Amino acid sequence: MHNQPRDNSTTWRHVATIEIGQDVPDFSRLVDDSAIRFRVEASPQSPVGYQWFDFYVDAAATNRDSARTTWALLWSLKRLHEAGELGELRIVRGQQYLDLGDANAEMGVDGMTPENLPRE
C-alpha cells in the first residue's frame, strides 16, 4: 500500500506508526490523498488482532514540512476515528507531531489555523 510510488530517487523518513483494529477493511482508501507527499506501509510488527501502519515522509523535505505533513495525516486519522470510521486508533509513534501541530493551530502559528485544517 503506497500513497507515493517507491522509487530510487526518494529517501523516506519514518515519522509515525498507528494501530487500528482488524475490522478496518480498506485502510488505504481512508488515507489516500494525492495532495500530501507521504507513504504508508503495513508494519510487519503488528500484534495479533491489530493492524499497524508506518507512515513515511520525504526525507529531503524541511523539518517544518515533515512535521506539518505528519500532523495533517495524524489529525485526519484522529477525525476519522472521532467520526466512527476507525473503530480503534492508537498512535504508537509520532504523537509529538499531533501535539505540536494542534498547539500551533490553536495559536495560528506556522499557517495552521482552524480555517485551513484538513477537511473530512
N, C-alpha and C positions, 0 to 999 in steps of 0.2 A: 504494500500500500504506500503510495507516494503522492505527495502533492506536486512536487517538482521532480523531473526526470533525473535519475542518477547519471552523472557524467564525471569525467576525469578532471574537468576544468574547475569544479567547485569543491571546496572543502567545507564540510558541515560540522557545526559545533552542537553537541548535545546540551540542551538547556532545560529540559523538563521531562518528567515521566509521570504519567497519570494512571490511575487504576479505575476500571469500571467493571460492572458485573458482566457475567456471561450472557445476560439477556439482551444485550445491545447487538442486534444482528448486522447492522451496516454502519459501523463507526466511520468508515471512510467518507460516506455521504454527509455525515454530520460535520466533518471538519474540512471538507473540500472548499477551498477559497483561493481562486487564482490571483486575487489582489494582494495576497500576503505570500512572501517567499519563505517557505519552510518545507520540511519533510516530516513525515510521521511514519513510524515503523512499529510493527508489533514487537514487543520485547520478549526475548527468549527467557527472561527471568520471571515471567508471570506466575504467580502462585496458583495452585489448583482452585478452580471456581471463580477466577477473576481474569480479566484481560488487562495487561499493562501495555501502554504505548509510549514510545520515546519520541520526543519532538526535537528537531534539529533546525538551526537557522544557519544562514550563510556565514561562515567564519570570517569572510572578508568584510562583512558589514561592521559599522562602528558599534561600540558598546551601547550607545544610545539606541541605535536602530535595532540591535539584537534584543535589548530589553523591551522596547516598545512592541516588537513583533511577538515576543514571548508573552507579554502582558495581554495583548489582544487575543491571542489564542486561548490562554487560560481564562480570561474574562468571559469569552464567548462560551467556553465549556461550562463555566460556572452558571451562566444564564440558561444554557440548555438544561442543566441539572435542576435549576430552580423551576423551570417550565415543565419538568417531568419527562423530558426526552432522554435523560440519562438517569436511570433509577438509582445508581450508585456512582459516586465520583469521589476520588481521593487523590490529592496531589502528592505524589511520592517524592518528587524532586522538582524544585522551581518555585515554591511558594513565595520566595522573596521577590520574584518578578511581579506577582499579582499584588502583593502588599505595597511595593514601591509604586507601581502604576496606579493603584487605587488612590494612594495618598496624593500623587501628582494630579490625578483627575479632579479630586476634590478641591485642590488648590488652583487648578487651571494652569499647572506648570507643564512645560515641555509639549504643549499643543494638545494635551489630553484634557478635554473638558466634557461635561455632560452632553454638550451639543454634538461632539464628534466621536462619541463612543461607538464601538461596533454595534450594529443593529441586528436583531434576531432575524 
